Amino acid sequence: MKKQTSTKEKVNELERMRQRTAELEKVDAKRKRAEETPALAAAHWQDTFDAMEDMVVIIDKDFHIVRANRAMDKAFAGVKVLGAHCYELMHGTEGPIPNCPSYQTFSSGEAAHAEVCEQHLGSRCFDISTYPVKDNDGTVQQVVHVTRDITGRKRVEKALRESEEKLRVTFESISDAVAVIDLEGRFTQVNEAAARMTGYTKEELVGRNVLDTMIAKKDHDKIVLDMAKTLEEGGALGIRSYTLVTKDGREFESEFSTAVLRDSSGNVINLIGVARDVTERKRAEKERERLLAELEDKSKEMKQLLFVASHDLRSPLVNIQGFTREIERSLQQVHSVLEEEDVPSAVKEKLAAPIEEGIADSLSYILASTSKIDTLLTGLLKLSRLGQVAITIEKLNMSELMAEVVDGFEFQTKEAGVKLEVGKLPPCQGDKAQINQVFSNLIGNALKYLDPERPGVIRVSGGKEDSKAVYTVEDNGIGIAPEHQETVFQIFQRVGSSTSSGEGLGLTIVRRILDRHGGKVWLESEPGRGSRFHVSLPIGD
Ligand code: ADP
């Protein structure tokens, strides 16, 4: 019985011992855990502290840095951070700045925040947050100072502000009316010009519908359709013409264009409309059309006049010339009769003066004048025909054309011993016969107005300038005085007491032909040294 009990007791004893051991192990583990936790926590805290991208320091009451994380060490590499005076290091000042966050946190016991840009740190900008570390009495013993470098963000914000300002100034200073319109057709933003154009204030326009304020009734359907189209196509609609209306009901013509505005996800959020008042332009266009029509009428009238003058005046002139010659012949007969012997000498003497001087001189004046009129009429007829003749524009090989022109002057140049040189000439577009006429007139003049005192040299050259072909006919002749350099192109204008023949029409014809070709003629000249006539003509493709 005793043996039995002792065995059972042993079993119980063993069980108790196992439980006790387990309990002791638990207590030991607990103790060990209790011993390890602060170290682990501290290590874990340091890792977190160092892993932070922001610069974090802990500052004591004297503003000395007692702890700094890796980001801080990195930012101030080469500088001893621990123990450094916070203000000296961070703000470049000797003492605390009253409104700086760490100072505020020490004095108020509350967290504080500020954004500062530090000159002494290369104008970098920082976002600073400070948090109090208090003892059991609630006294702030230390401050955790978290600094984030926001220089990049600040730069972006500044650029954004500047670009917004530029946009705002552009928006306001633009002379066209510009409006941002929401998807219901209400103005959300308008510029000064929109207010000026409509007579509403900007405040009156914002929030109101475009149709109710700005668009004349007759164009409502049109603009609704156009805006729907802009939204549907999601782009910009070209320029449309709408009649706009002002606050006091005055209607005016406008050119209007619309485009969609999207948010950053690409969704259409607004429409932008730009309107231009074209009243003045339309008026100017109408005036231009009226003047052109008037000019056309005048031009027709001029052509008729030119034709009548040159053609119809010729018949009476021919009559005058014919009858003058008739009188001349009759006078001859009177003269012969007077020479006969049976005419008394007293009669002969009386008639001699009127017949030989008076009548004869008058007749020669009449004939000289009619011949002058004849020349003028021939010139006018030439000009009148020039304006009527149809021109055929083609690509011209100017080297070939000039060779033909020069051939026409071969005899004259040889006889006068003139050196006539032609350089390389670019092609141009023009009517062959008329361009031939231009250069014939210019070379003809160059020959005509050479200086007899020196051997004549005439050069023809060419090149390209501003997509035009420019040709020059240069001579070493008598030259043209500055005051005549423009008048020589006027009809029947001849310079000085020119002894050479001419009608004063050659250069007028040159200019008229070039006008019809979209070309130009101008000259440079120095009296006594020579002249350079330049001709520009389209090159074409
Ligand atoms: P025209 O030769 O028949 O007089 P143009 O119209 O051809 O008429 O020329 C007008 C005037 O310009 C001429 O009378 C002449 O005085 C002057 N002129 C034209 N070409 C030259 C030139 N190459 N050198 C000097 N004077 C010139």
Residues whose N, C-alpha, C, O or C-beta is under 5 A from the ligand:
A	BS01	ADP	N445 A446 Y449 G477 G479 I480 V488 Q493 R494 V495 S498 S501 G502 E503 G504 L505 G506 L507 T508 S531
